[in-house]
Amino acid sequence: MSRNVNSFLDSIGSFFGSGDNLPWTDADIIANCEREAVGEGAGLSKGTDNSDSIMRLSWALVHSRRSADVQRGIAMLEAALDRDGGPLQKREILYLLAVGHYRAEDYPRSRQFIDQALQIAPDFRQALALRKALEEKITKDGVIGIGIAVTAVGLVAGGIAAALSRKK
């Protein structure tokens, strides 16, 4: 009996859980990436191309738990998207933009960037995994929304029925 209850509770927890395997970053990782991006700790001199350190910082920001960091990472990546770069760099930027918008719960925009990344590299495993997590999240949110709507309709109908029974 307790095994059935635990199984039921686990299924509810997994339904409402995040369901993605995306890593999280913390303030220390972001601070280290920021120092590297401005040249501290990496020995970079002014005038040196530090696009790799900027990409690492963007990666850290969009994987943060803080929404302000995620928004900052999205802004950095959108600026980087306009620069000339090869298809692999563009694919990475599009994927990270999808991660950022996923973390920001802007699922339609995340899907748009995932689709663009997959047009460049259809077998990009990280993008395929994110698209699967995104579709699961959208489905779960839809089910929850339907449940809320049905509950609201039931409450309104119950209120109307109670009001009509009082009149009689």
N, C-alpha and C positions, 0 to 999 in steps of 0.2 A: 504493500500500500504506500509506504513512504517513498519507495522507488518511483512509483507512478506520480506522486506529488512532486518529487524533485525533478522528474523528467518534464512535467507540465510547466513548472516554474522556470526551468532552463529554456524551454521553447519560447516562453513569453519574454524572458530576458534577451534571447538571441533575436527575437522579432523587433524589440525596441532598441537593441544595441546598434552600434554604428555599422557593423558588417564589413567595413573596409580594413585593409591591412596597411594603410598608409602610415609611415612613421610620423612621430611627433618630435618637435624640437623644443628646447627650452631657452631661457634668456641667456644662459652661458654659451650655448652653441651659436646663437645669433650674435652675441658680443664678439666672439672669436672671429666669426665671418666678417663682421664689420671692421674689426682691426685689420684683418687680412686685406679687405677691399680698399682700405685707405693706405695700405702699404706697411703698417706696423706688423711686426712679427714675421712678415714674409720677405722682408728685405727689398721690397719693390721701390724703385726710384721713380720720381716724377717723369712722366713721359712714357713709362712702360705700359704696355697693353695689359690691363688687369681684368679682361672680360671673363676669364675663368673664375676669379675671385668674386666678381659681381654675380656670376651665375650661381656660385655656391651660396652667396648671401641671399639671393632670390629664392633658391631652393629652401634654405633654412626659414625664411620668412613665410612662405606659403605653407610650410609644414608646422607652423606655430599654433599654439592653442589660443593665442591672443588675436582677436579679430583685427586690431589695429596693425599688427605685424603682417597679417595675411593681406590686408588692403595695401600696405606699403609694398609688399612683394609683387602683388598684381600690377601696381603702377610701374615698378621697375621693369617688369617683364614686358608690359605693353610698350614701354619706351624702347626696349631692346628688340622687340619684334620689328620695328621700323628700320633698324639698321641692317645693312647688308650682311648676310651670313650664309653659310652653306645649308643644304637641306637638313643635315643632322642637327645643326644648331637651331634651325627653325622648328624642327620636330620637338626638340627638348623644350624650347620656349613655349610652344603650343601646349605640350603636356603639362608643364608647370602652371601655365595659366588655367588649364582645366582643373588641376589640383587646387589652386587658389580659389577658383569660383565654387568648387565642390565644398571646400572648407567654409566658404562664405554662404553656403546654402543657396547659391544662384545656379540651380541645376540646369536650366536651359542653356545658359552661357557656357557652363562646364561641358555639356554635351556638344555644343558647337565647336569648342576647341579640341575636344577628343576626336571628333570626326575629321577635323582638319589635320591633326597629327597622324591619324590613321590613313589619310589620303597620301601622305608622304611615305609612310612606312606601315603597310597593312599588317605586318607581323610583329609590331611593336608590343611586346608582352605587357609592359607596365600600363600602356594606354588601354589595351584590351581588358586588363584586370580592373582598371579604374572605370571603364565603360560598364562592366558587369556590376560593380559596386554601385555605380550611379543609377543604373536601371533598377536594381534591387531597392535602393533608397526611394526612388520615385514611386515604385510600386507600393512600398510600405506606407509612404506618406499618403498615397491615394486611398489605401485601405483604411488608414486612420481617419482621413477626411470623410470618407463615406460613413464610417462608424459614428463620427460626431454628428454628421447631418441626420442620420437615421435616429439617433438619440434625441436630437433637437425636435425633429418632426414628431416623435413619440411623446415627448413632453408637451408639445403644443396640442396634439390630439387629446392627450389625457386631460389637459386643462380645459379644453372645450367640452369634453364629455362630462367632466365634473361640474362645469358651469351649467350645462343643460340639465343634468340630473338634479341640481339644486332648484331650478326653476319649476320642475314638475313636482 
